[in-house]
């Protein structure tokens, strides 16, 4: 019996900008910020332009893991 291998993109827990996260979720930055609004207190402020890896993990936990077809 032949096993099928599914191609899965890997999401790395690292520092991300809002623009990078919006691209991963394939939505505009405006929409992505609206998605984050309910979790603002739990996520906290960005460190400069970026969410820290700890914040990125919270975002993925709250918003969900995106279905990714391809990342560049």
Phi and psi restraints in degrees (range 20) as a CNS / XPLOR table:
assign (resid 1 and name C) (resid 2 and name N)
       (resid 2 and name CA) (resid 2 and name C) 1.0 -88.4 20.0 2
assign (resid 2 and name N) (resid 2 and name CA)
       (resid 2 and name C) (resid 3 and name N) 1.0 131.0 20.0 2
assign (resid 2 and name C) (resid 3 and name N)
       (resid 3 and name CA) (resid 3 and name C) 1.0 -89.0 20.0 2
assign (resid 3 and name N) (resid 3 and name CA)
       (resid 3 and name C) (resid 4 and name N) 1.0 137.2 20.0 2
assign (resid 3 and name C) (resid 4 and name N)
       (resid 4 and name CA) (resid 4 and name C) 1.0 -91.9 20.0 2
assign (resid 4 and name N) (resid 4 and name CA)
       (resid 4 and name C) (resid 5 and name N) 1.0 135.0 20.0 2
assign (resid 4 and name C) (resid 5 and name N)
       (resid 5 and name CA) (resid 5 and name C) 1.0 -103.3 20.0 2
assign (resid 5 and name N) (resid 5 and name CA)
       (resid 5 and name C) (resid 6 and name N) 1.0 125.9 20.0 2
assign (resid 5 and name C) (resid 6 and name N)
       (resid 6 and name CA) (resid 6 and name C) 1.0 -94.9 20.0 2
assign (resid 6 and name N) (resid 6 and name CA)
       (resid 6 and name C) (resid 7 and name N) 1.0 140.8 20.0 2
assign (resid 6 and name C) (resid 7 and name N)
       (resid 7 and name CA) (resid 7 and name C) 1.0 -85.5 20.0 2
assign (resid 7 and name N) (resid 7 and name CA)
       (resid 7 and name C) (resid 8 and name N) 1.0 123.5 20.0 2
assign (resid 7 and name C) (resid 8 and name N)
       (resid 8 and name CA) (resid 8 and name C) 1.0 -124.6 20.0 2
assign (resid 8 and name N) (resid 8 and name CA)
       (resid 8 and name C) (resid 9 and name N) 1.0 135.6 20.0 2
assign (resid 8 and name C) (resid 9 and name N)
       (resid 9 and name CA) (resid 9 and name C) 1.0 -80.5 20.0 2
assign (resid 9 and name N) (resid 9 and name CA)
       (resid 9 and name C) (resid 10 and name N) 1.0 148.0 20.0 2
assign (resid 9 and name C) (resid 10 and name N)
       (resid 10 and name CA) (resid 10 and name C) 1.0 -104.1 20.0 2
assign (resid 10 and name N) (resid 10 and name CA)
       (resid 10 and name C) (resid 11 and name N) 1.0 132.8 20.0 2
assign (resid 10 and name C) (resid 11 and name N)
       (resid 11 and name CA) (resid 11 and name C) 1.0 -100.4 20.0 2
assign (resid 11 and name N) (resid 11 and name CA)
       (resid 11 and name C) (resid 12 and name N) 1.0 123.3 20.0 2
assign (resid 11 and name C) (resid 12 and name N)
       (resid 12 and name CA) (resid 12 and name C) 1.0 -93.6 20.0 2
assign (resid 12 and name N) (resid 12 and name CA)
       (resid 12 and name C) (resid 13 and name N) 1.0 137.0 20.0 2
assign (resid 12 and name C) (resid 13 and name N)
       (resid 13 and name CA) (resid 13 and name C) 1.0 -82.7 20.0 2
assign (resid 13 and name N) (resid 13 and name CA)
       (resid 13 and name C) (resid 14 and name N) 1.0 106.4 20.0 2
assign (resid 13 and name C) (resid 14 and name N)
       (resid 14 and name CA) (resid 14 and name C) 1.0 -152.3 20.0 2
assign (resid 14 and name N) (resid 14 and name CA)
       (resid 14 and name C) (resid 15 and name N) 1.0 179.8 20.0 2
assign (resid 14 and name C) (resid 15 and name N)
       (resid 15 and name CA) (resid 15 and name C) 1.0 -71.4 20.0 2
assign (resid 15 and name N) (resid 15 and name CA)
       (resid 15 and name C) (resid 16 and name N) 1.0 134.3 20.0 2
assign (resid 15 and name C) (resid 16 and name N)
       (resid 16 and name CA) (resid 16 and name C) 1.0 -132.0 20.0 2
assign (resid 16 and name N) (resid 16 and name CA)
       (resid 16 and name C) (resid 17 and name N) 1.0 146.8 20.0 2
assign (resid 16 and name C) (resid 17 and name N)
       (resid 17 and name CA) (resid 17 and name C) 1.0 -87.9 20.0 2
assign (resid 17 and name N) (resid 17 and name CA)
       (resid 17 and name C) (resid 18 and name N) 1.0 165.7 20.0 2
assign (resid 17 and name C) (resid 18 and name N)
       (resid 18 and name CA) (resid 18 and name C) 1.0 -60.2 20.0 2
assign (resid 18 and name N) (resid 18 and name CA)
       (resid 18 and name C) (resid 19 and name N) 1.0 -39.9 20.0 2
assign (resid 18 and name C) (resid 19 and name N)
       (resid 19 and name CA) (resid 19 and name C) 1.0 -61.6 20.0 2
assign (resid 19 and name N) (resid 19 and name CA)
       (resid 19 and name C) (resid 20 and name N) 1.0 -43.6 20.0 2
assign (resid 19 and name C) (resid 20 and name N)
       (resid 20 and name CA) (resid 20 and name C) 1.0 -64.8 20.0 2
assign (resid 20 and name N) (resid 20 and name CA)
       (resid 20 and name C) (resid 21 and name N) 1.0 -43.0 20.0 2
assign (resid 20 and name C) (resid 21 and name N)
       (resid 21 and name CA) (resid 21 and name C) 1.0 -66.0 20.0 2
assign (resid 21 and name N) (resid 21 and name CA)
       (resid 21 and name C) (resid 22 and name N) 1.0 -41.7 20.0 2
assign (resid 21 and name C) (resid 22 and name N)
       (resid 22 and name CA) (resid 22 and name C) 1.0 -60.3 20.0 2
assign (resid 22 and name N) (resid 22 and name CA)
       (resid 22 and name C) (resid 23 and name N) 1.0 -39.5 20.0 2
assign (resid 22 and name C) (resid 23 and name N)
       (resid 23 and name CA) (resid 23 and name C) 1.0 -64.4 20.0 2
assign (resid 23 and name N) (resid 23 and name CA)
       (resid 23 and name C) (resid 24 and name N) 1.0 -41.7 20.0 2
assign (resid 23 and name C) (resid 24 and name N)
       (resid 24 and name CA) (resid 24 and name C) 1.0 -60.6 20.0 2
assign (resid 24 and name N) (resid 24 and name CA)
       (resid 24 and name C) (resid 25 and name N) 1.0 -42.2 20.0 2
assign (resid 24 and name C) (resid 25 and name N)
       (resid 25 and name CA) (resid 25 and name C) 1.0 -83.6 20.0 2
assign (resid 25 and name N) (resid 25 and name CA)
       (resid 25 and name C) (resid 26 and name N) 1.0 -3.9 20.0 2
assign (resid 25 and name C) (resid 26 and name N)
       (resid 26 and name CA) (resid 26 and name C) 1.0 57.7 20.0 2
assign (resid 26 and name N) (resid 26 and name CA)
       (resid 26 and name C) (resid 27 and name N) 1.0 46.3 20.0 2
assign (resid 26 and name C) (resid 27 and name N)
       (resid 27 and name CA) (resid 27 and name C) 1.0 -135.0 20.0 2
assign (resid 27 and name N) (resid 27 and name CA)
       (resid 27 and name C) (resid 28 and name N) 1.0 169.4 20.0 2
assign (resid 27 and name C) (resid 28 and name N)
       (resid 28 and name CA) (resid 28 and name C) 1.0 -73.2 20.0 2
assign (resid 28 and name N) (resid 28 and name CA)
       (resid 28 and name C) (resid 29 and name N) 1.0 161.9 20.0 2
assign (resid 28 and name C) (resid 29 and name N)
       (resid 29 and name CA) (resid 29 and name C) 1.0 -62.3 20.0 2
assign (resid 29 and name N) (resid 29 and name CA)
       (resid 29 and name C) (resid 30 and name N) 1.0 -36.7 20.0 2
assign (resid 29 and name C) (resid 30 and name N)
       (resid 30 and name CA) (resid 30 and name C) 1.0 -62.0 20.0 2
assign (resid 30 and name N) (resid 30 and name CA)
       (resid 30 and name C) (resid 31 and name N) 1.0 -47.2 20.0 2
assign (resid 30 and name C) (resid 31 and name N)
       (resid 31 and name CA) (resid 31 and name C) 1.0 -64.2 20.0 2
assign (resid 31 and name N) (resid 31 and name CA)
       (resid 31 and name C) (resid 32 and name N) 1.0 -42.1 20.0 2
assign (resid 31 and name C) (resid 32 and name N)
       (resid 32 and name CA) (resid 32 and name C) 1.0 -63.4 20.0 2
assign (resid 32 and name N) (resid 32 and name CA)
       (resid 32 and name C) (resid 33 and name N) 1.0 -41.6 20.0 2
assign (resid 32 and name C) (resid 33 and name N)
       (resid 33 and name CA) (resid 33 and name C) 1.0 -61.8 20.0 2
assign (resid 33 and name N) (resid 33 and name CA)
       (resid 33 and name C) (resid 34 and name N) 1.0 -36.9 20.0 2
assign (resid 33 and name C) (resid 34 and name N)
       (resid 34 and name CA) (resid 34 and name C) 1.0 -65.3 20.0 2
assign (resid 34 and name N) (resid 34 and name CA)
       (resid 34 and name C) (resid 35 and name N) 1.0 -37.3 20.0 2
assign (resid 34 and name C) (resid 35 and name N)
       (resid 35 and name CA) (resid 35 and name C) 1.0 -64.0 20.0 2
assign (resid 35 and name N) (resid 35 and name CA)
       (resid 35 and name C) (resid 36 and name N) 1.0 -35.9 20.0 2
assign (resid 35 and name C) (resid 36 and name N)
       (resid 36 and name CA) (resid 36 and name C) 1.0 -78.5 20.0 2
assign (resid 36 and name N) (resid 36 and name CA)
       (resid 36 and name C) (resid 37 and name N) 1.0 -22.0 20.0 2
assign (resid 36 and name C) (resid 37 and name N)
       (resid 37 and name CA) (resid 37 and name C) 1.0 -50.1 20.0 2
assign (resid 37 and name N) (resid 37 and name CA)
       (resid 37 and name C) (resid 38 and name N) 1.0 -45.3 20.0 2
assign (resid 37 and name C) (resid 38 and name N)
       (resid 38 and name CA) (resid 38 and name C) 1.0 -65.3 20.0 2
assign (resid 38 and name N) (resid 38 and name CA)
       (resid 38 and name C) (resid 39 and name N) 1.0 -18.6 20.0 2
assign (resid 38 and name C) (resid 39 and name N)
       (resid 39 and name CA) (resid 39 and name C) 1.0 -109.5 20.0 2
assign (resid 39 and name N) (resid 39 and name CA)
       (resid 39 and name C) (resid 40 and name N) 1.0 13.2 20.0 2
assign (resid 39 and name C) (resid 40 and name N)
       (resid 40 and name CA) (resid 40 and name C) 1.0 -52.6 20.0 2
assign (resid 40 and name N) (resid 40 and name CA)
       (resid 40 and name C) (resid 41 and name N) 1.0 -45.3 20.0 2
assign (resid 40 and name C) (resid 41 and name N)
       (resid 41 and name CA) (resid 41 and name C) 1.0 -67.1 20.0 2
assign (resid 41 and name N) (resid 41 and name CA)
       (resid 41 and name C) (resid 42 and name N) 1.0 -36.8 20.0 2
assign (resid 41 and name C) (resid 42 and name N)
       (resid 42 and name CA) (resid 42 and name C) 1.0 -73.1 20.0 2
assign (resid 42 and name N) (resid 42 and name CA)
       (resid 42 and name C) (resid 43 and name N) 1.0 -35.4 20.0 2
assign (resid 42 and name C) (resid 43 and name N)
       (resid 43 and name CA) (resid 43 and name C) 1.0 -77.2 20.0 2
assign (resid 43 and name N) (resid 43 and name CA)
       (resid 43 and name C) (resid 44 and name N) 1.0 -43.2 20.0 2
assign (resid 43 and name C) (resid 44 and name N)
       (resid 44 and name CA) (resid 44 and name C) 1.0 86.3 20.0 2
assign (resid 44 and name N) (resid 44 and name CA)
       (resid 44 and name C) (resid 45 and name N) 1.0 -179.9 20.0 2
assign (resid 44 and name C) (resid 45 and name N)
       (resid 45 and name CA) (resid 45 and name C) 1.0 -77.9 20.0 2
assign (resid 45 and name N) (resid 45 and name CA)
       (resid 45 and name C) (resid 46 and name N) 1.0 150.2 20.0 2
assign (resid 45 and name C) (resid 46 and name N)
       (resid 46 and name CA) (resid 46 and name C) 1.0 -68.9 20.0 2
assign (resid 46 and name N) (resid 46 and name CA)
       (resid 46 and name C) (resid 47 and name N) 1.0 153.1 20.0 2
assign (resid 46 and name C) (resid 47 and name N)
       (resid 47 and name CA) (resid 47 and name C) 1.0 -91.9 20.0 2
assign (resid 47 and name N) (resid 47 and name CA)
       (resid 47 and name C) (resid 48 and name N) 1.0 91.6 20.0 2
assign (resid 47 and name C) (resid 48 and name N)
       (resid 48 and name CA) (resid 48 and name C) 1.0 73.8 20.0 2
assign (resid 48 and name N) (resid 48 and name CA)
       (resid 48 and name C) (resid 49 and name N) 1.0 -120.8 20.0 2
assign (resid 48 and name C) (resid 49 and name N)
       (resid 49 and name CA) (resid 49 and name C) 1.0 -92.4 20.0 2
assign (resid 49 and name N) (resid 49 and name CA)
       (resid 49 and name C) (resid 50 and name N) 1.0 -6.4 20.0 2
assign (resid 49 and name C) (resid 50 and name N)
       (resid 50 and name CA) (resid 50 and name C) 1.0 -121.0 20.0 2
assign (resid 50 and name N) (resid 50 and name CA)
       (resid 50 and name C) (resid 51 and name N) 1.0 148.6 20.0 2
assign (resid 50 and name C) (resid 51 and name N)
       (resid 51 and name CA) (resid 51 and name C) 1.0 -83.0 20.0 2
assign (resid 51 and name N) (resid 51 and name CA)
       (resid 51 and name C) (resid 52 and name N) 1.0 139.3 20.0 2
assign (resid 51 and name C) (resid 52 and name N)
       (resid 52 and name CA) (resid 52 and name C) 1.0 -70.1 20.0 2
assign (resid 52 and name N) (resid 52 and name CA)
       (resid 52 and name C) (resid 53 and name N) 1.0 165.0 20.0 2
assign (resid 52 and name C) (resid 53 and name N)
       (resid 53 and name CA) (resid 53 and name C) 1.0 -56.7 20.0 2
assign (resid 53 and name N) (resid 53 and name CA)
       (resid 53 and name C) (resid 54 and name N) 1.0 -37.9 20.0 2
assign (resid 53 and name C) (resid 54 and name N)
       (resid 54 and name CA) (resid 54 and name C) 1.0 -63.1 20.0 2
assign (resid 54 and name N) (resid 54 and name CA)
       (resid 54 and name C) (resid 55 and name N) 1.0 -42.1 20.0 2
assign (resid 54 and name C) (resid 55 and name N)
       (resid 55 and name CA) (resid 55 and name C) 1.0 -66.4 20.0 2
assign (resid 55 and name N) (resid 55 and name CA)
       (resid 55 and name C) (resid 56 and name N) 1.0 -38.8 20.0 2
assign (resid 55 and name C) (resid 56 and name N)
       (resid 56 and name CA) (resid 56 and name C) 1.0 -61.1 20.0 2
assign (resid 56 and name N) (resid 56 and name CA)
       (resid 56 and name C) (resid 57 and name N) 1.0 -40.4 20.0 2
assign (resid 56 and name C) (resid 57 and name N)
       (resid 57 and name CA) (resid 57 and name C) 1.0 -62.9 20.0 2
assign (resid 57 and name N) (resid 57 and name CA)
       (resid 57 and name C) (resid 58 and name N) 1.0 -41.9 20.0 2
assign (resid 57 and name C) (resid 58 and name N)
       (resid 58 and name CA) (resid 58 and name C) 1.0 -62.2 20.0 2
assign (resid 58 and name N) (resid 58 and name CA)
       (resid 58 and name C) (resid 59 and name N) 1.0 -42.9 20.0 2
assign (resid 58 and name C) (resid 59 and name N)
       (resid 59 and name CA) (resid 59 and name C) 1.0 -60.6 20.0 2
assign (resid 59 and name N) (resid 59 and name CA)
       (resid 59 and name C) (resid 60 and name N) 1.0 -47.7 20.0 2
assign (resid 59 and name C) (resid 60 and name N)
       (resid 60 and name CA) (resid 60 and name C) 1.0 -63.2 20.0 2
assign (resid 60 and name N) (resid 60 and name CA)
       (resid 60 and name C) (resid 61 and name N) 1.0 -35.5 20.0 2
assign (resid 60 and name C) (resid 61 and name N)
       (resid 61 and name CA) (resid 61 and name C) 1.0 -68.1 20.0 2
assign (resid 61 and name N) (resid 61 and name CA)
       (resid 61 and name C) (resid 62 and name N) 1.0 -41.8 20.0 2
assign (resid 61 and name C) (resid 62 and name N)
       (resid 62 and name CA) (resid 62 and name C) 1.0 -79.5 20.0 2
assign (resid 62 and name N) (resid 62 and name CA)
       (resid 62 and name C) (resid 63 and name N) 1.0 -46.8 20.0 2
assign (resid 62 and name C) (resid 63 and name N)
       (resid 63 and name CA) (resid 63 and name C) 1.0 -84.3 20.0 2
assign (resid 63 and name N) (resid 63 and name CA)
       (resid 63 and name C) (resid 64 and name N) 1.0 -27.0 20.0 2
assign (resid 63 and name C) (resid 64 and name N)
       (resid 64 and name CA) (resid 64 and name C) 1.0 106.1 20.0 2
assign (resid 64 and name N) (resid 64 and name CA)
       (resid 64 and name C) (resid 65 and name N) 1.0 160.0 20.0 2
assign (resid 64 and name C) (resid 65 and name N)
       (resid 65 and name CA) (resid 65 and name C) 1.0 -80.0 20.0 2
assign (resid 65 and name N) (resid 65 and name CA)
       (resid 65 and name C) (resid 66 and name N) 1.0 125.1 20.0 2
assign (resid 65 and name C) (resid 66 and name N)
       (resid 66 and name CA) (resid 66 and name C) 1.0 -70.2 20.0 2
assign (resid 66 and name N) (resid 66 and name CA)
       (resid 66 and name C) (resid 67 and name N) 1.0 150.2 20.0 2
assign (resid 66 and name C) (resid 67 and name N)
       (resid 67 and name CA) (resid 67 and name C) 1.0 -85.2 20.0 2
assign (resid 67 and name N) (resid 67 and name CA)
       (resid 67 and name C) (resid 68 and name N) 1.0 110.3 20.0 2
assign (resid 67 and name C) (resid 68 and name N)
       (resid 68 and name CA) (resid 68 and name C) 1.0 -106.8 20.0 2
assign (resid 68 and name N) (resid 68 and name CA)
       (resid 68 and name C) (resid 69 and name N) 1.0 133.4 20.0 2
assign (resid 68 and name C) (resid 69 and name N)
       (resid 69 and name CA) (resid 69 and name C) 1.0 -98.2 20.0 2
assign (resid 69 and name N) (resid 69 and name CA)
       (resid 69 and name C) (resid 70 and name N) 1.0 -36.3 20.0 2
assign (resid 69 and name C) (resid 70 and name N)
       (resid 70 and name CA) (resid 70 and name C) 1.0 -164.7 20.0 2
assign (resid 70 and name N) (resid 70 and name CA)
       (resid 70 and name C) (resid 71 and name N) 1.0 137.2 20.0 2
assign (resid 70 and name C) (resid 71 and name N)
       (resid 71 and name CA) (resid 71 and name C) 1.0 -119.2 20.0 2
assign (resid 71 and name N) (resid 71 and name CA)
       (resid 71 and name C) (resid 72 and name N) 1.0 135.4 20.0 2
